[in-house]
């Protein structure tokens, strides 16, 4: 047989044996389960907020270029995107070097 766990309901003050919810009023009394449910709710909320975020103008520009019906514009867009990625990578590397040197 398992270990006996007594939990007191904070709402109605009833003692409960081996229960996650109060047998008297139905309130969630298991702290670990409550925290887990709160973390899951926060994760779902963050995921919904992330889905609602608008993409930046740069991302939209490159997306439109990649999906353009004209072949030459699509090729130019891919070349331009590649150059942009290289410039951003160099900028990130320089920022890393400057932050390392400033310490």
NORLINJO-V226614 format. One record per backbone hydrogen bond with DSSP energy under -1.0 kcal/mol. NH is the residue of the N-H (numbers start at 1). CO is the residue of the C=O. E is the energy in kcal/mol with one decimal. If there is no record, write none. Layout:
# NORLINJO-V226614
NH/CO/E
NH/CO/E
This chain:
# NORLINJO-V226614
7/16/-2.6
9/14/-2.5
13/9/-1.3
16/7/-2.6
18/5/-3.3
22/27/-2.7
26/22/-1.2
29/20/-3.1
30/20/-1.4
34/30/-2.3
35/31/-2.5
36/32/-2.2
37/33/-2.5
38/34/-2.2
39/35/-2.5
40/36/-2.3
41/37/-2.2
42/38/-2.4
43/39/-2.3
44/40/-2.2
45/41/-2.2
46/42/-2.6
47/43/-2.1
48/44/-2.2
49/45/-2.3
50/46/-2.4
51/47/-1.9
52/48/-1.4
60/56/-2.3
61/57/-2.4
62/58/-2.4
63/59/-2.1
64/60/-2.5
65/61/-2.0
66/62/-2.2
67/63/-1.5
74/70/-1.9
75/71/-2.4
76/72/-2.6
77/73/-2.6
78/74/-2.0
79/75/-2.3
80/76/-2.8
81/77/-2.5
82/78/-2.2
83/79/-2.3
84/80/-2.3
85/81/-2.5
86/82/-2.1
87/83/-2.4
88/84/-2.4
89/85/-2.3
90/86/-2.5
91/87/-2.4
92/88/-2.5
93/89/-2.3
94/90/-2.6
95/91/-2.3
96/92/-2.2
97/93/-2.5
98/94/-2.8
99/95/-2.3
100/96/-2.1
101/97/-2.5
102/98/-1.7
